[in-house]
Amino acid sequence: MNVTIADNEKAIIEKHSKILSTISHDLKSPMIALLGFSRIMMREIEATNANQRWLDML
């Protein structure tokens, strides 16, 4: 079975949505910010050294 990147990303987004729907509001905002930041960083084709440092921390 071929799993495409889009299928994989869709599954990840669904899992994140399920998790976020069950946690408190105090945790949602920082979690959403981290998820958005990590998605932006992961989509970059060539990670610079500075970006790679941030990716390693996530």
QUIZIUR-V650311 format. One line per field, one symbol per residue. phi: phi as a letter, one per 20 degrees, with the letter a starting at -180 (. if undefined). burial: # if it has 24 or more other ideal C-beta (glycine too) atoms within 12 Angstrom, else .. A space follows every 50 residues. Layout:
phi->???
burial->???
This chain:
phi->.edefffffffffffffffffdefffefgffffffffffffffffdefgf ffffffff
burial->..................................#............... ........
